[in-house]
Amino acid sequence: MHSTYTYPRFAYRQSDEQRQARPSRHPVVVIGAGPIGLTAALECAARGLPVVVLDDNDTVSIGSRAVCYAKRPLEIWDRLGVAPRMVEKGVSWKLGKVFFEDRDITGVRFTYVVPSPISCSFPGNHTPHFSGLVADARCGVTLRAGHDCA
């Protein structure tokens, strides 16, 4: 693992139904605790649906799953209470440039109102980390790390 980032560990927790060897149905099961899976879980929880999130790893993504997130995901994450910490940690884009070969052919200056910049870049492991902390603490979302979903 990279030494510049301390990866949080999410302990394996055996559920009651696993301990008692009885099958159980859940209204929503999300496979994968990456940016999309955790966003889906937070969205369901915000609408009152209990969610179980299963992931085969016990930590967040090692390396990046995306370089930059656009305005729309940031707006969704803001509504779900995740974006402020992400934007604070990341680099918000204020200028976009388009290159053709070695020439700068156009540039666009972005204006935005905080907390949703036009786009934001940050280490990819921070997306699931921030979302995971919110999901793990939010009523209605159960994060089960270390579960093989294959």
URBEL-V379642 format. One record per residue. N is the residue number from 1. SS is DSSP state (h for helix, s for strand, l for the rest). PSI is psi in whole degrees, 0 to 359 (999 if undefined). NEAR is the number of other C-alpha atoms within 10 Angstrom. Layout:
[[N & SS & PSI & NEAR] [N & SS & PSI & NEAR]]
This chain:
[[1 & l & 158 & 8] [2 & l & 140 & 8] [3 & l & 355 & 6] [4 & l & 358 & 6] [5 & l & 134 & 11] [6 & l & 110 & 8] [7 & l & 124 & 17] [8 & l & 147 & 12] [9 & l & 134 & 11] [10 & l & 114 & 17] [11 & l & 145 & 13] [12 & l & 130 & 14] [13 & l & 120 & 12] [14 & l & 131 & 12] [15 & l & 163 & 11] [16 & h & 316 & 11] [17 & h & 329 & 11] [18 & h & 315 & 11] [19 & h & 322 & 8] [20 & l & 3 & 8] [21 & l & 45 & 9] [22 & l & 129 & 8] [23 & l & 149 & 8] [24 & l & 143 & 8] [25 & l & 145 & 7] [26 & l & 141 & 9] [27 & l & 319 & 9] [28 & s & 130 & 16] [29 & s & 125 & 16] [30 & s & 128 & 16] [31 & s & 115 & 20] [32 & l & 123 & 19] [33 & l & 38 & 27] [34 & l & 189 & 20] [35 & h & 317 & 22] [36 & h & 315 & 16] [37 & h & 314 & 20] [38 & h & 325 & 27] [39 & h & 316 & 22] [40 & h & 319 & 17] [41 & h & 316 & 28] [42 & h & 321 & 28] [43 & h & 315 & 17] [44 & h & 315 & 17] [45 & h & 321 & 20] [46 & h & 336 & 16] [47 & l & 10 & 10] [48 & l & 10 & 12] [49 & l & 125 & 17] [50 & l & 139 & 18] [51 & s & 139 & 23] [52 & s & 125 & 18] [53 & s & 122 & 23] [54 & s & 134 & 20] [55 & l & 144 & 21] [56 & l & 349 & 16] [57 & l & 164 & 18] [58 & l & 13 & 16] [59 & l & 179 & 19] [60 & l & 173 & 24] [61 & l & 132 & 18] [62 & l & 112 & 14] [63 & l & 185 & 12] [64 & l & 140 & 13] [65 & l & 345 & 15] [66 & l & 150 & 13] [67 & l & 323 & 10] [68 & s & 139 & 17] [69 & s & 135 & 17] [70 & s & 177 & 14] [71 & h & 317 & 15] [72 & h & 311 & 13] [73 & h & 324 & 16] [74 & h & 323 & 22] [75 & h & 318 & 17] [76 & h & 313 & 15] [77 & h & 328 & 19] [78 & h & 316 & 17] [79 & h & 328 & 13] [80 & l & 0 & 16] [81 & l & 14 & 14] [82 & l & 327 & 22] [83 & h & 319 & 21] [84 & h & 317 & 16] [85 & h & 326 & 15] [86 & h & 313 & 22] [87 & h & 321 & 20] [88 & h & 323 & 12] [89 & h & 335 & 14] [90 & l & 188 & 16] [91 & s & 116 & 15] [92 & s & 136 & 19] [93 & l & 133 & 17] [94 & l & 345 & 14] [95 & s & 131 & 11] [96 & s & 137 & 11] [97 & s & 148 & 10] [98 & s & 129 & 11] [99 & s & 144 & 10] [100 & s & 115 & 8] [101 & l & 244 & 7] [102 & l & 11 & 6] [103 & s & 137 & 8] [104 & s & 109 & 10] [105 & s & 342 & 10] [106 & s & 157 & 10] [107 & s & 146 & 11] [108 & s & 127 & 10] [109 & s & 127 & 9] [110 & l & 138 & 13] [111 & l & 145 & 11] [112 & l & 164 & 13] [113 & l & 129 & 7] [114 & l & 142 & 9] [115 & l & 9 & 15] [116 & l & 92 & 21] [117 & l & 171 & 21] [118 & l & 328 & 20] [119 & s & 163 & 21] [120 & s & 138 & 21] [121 & s & 140 & 17] [122 & l & 163 & 19] [123 & l & 134 & 18] [124 & l & 331 & 20] [125 & h & 345 & 20] [126 & h & 332 & 23] [127 & h & 302 & 25] [128 & h & 332 & 22] [129 & h & 309 & 21] [130 & h & 315 & 19] [131 & h & 320 & 27] [132 & h & 320 & 28] [133 & h & 319 & 15] [134 & h & 314 & 17] [135 & h & 320 & 24] [136 & h & 331 & 18] [137 & h & 346 & 11] [138 & l & 134 & 14] [139 & l & 132 & 15] [140 & l & 349 & 19] [141 & s & 123 & 25] [142 & s & 117 & 19] [143 & s & 117 & 26] [144 & s & 100 & 23] [145 & l & 157 & 22] [146 & l & 24 & 17] [147 & l & 119 & 17] [148 & l & 121 & 10] [149 & l & 8 & 9] [150 & l & 999 & 5]]
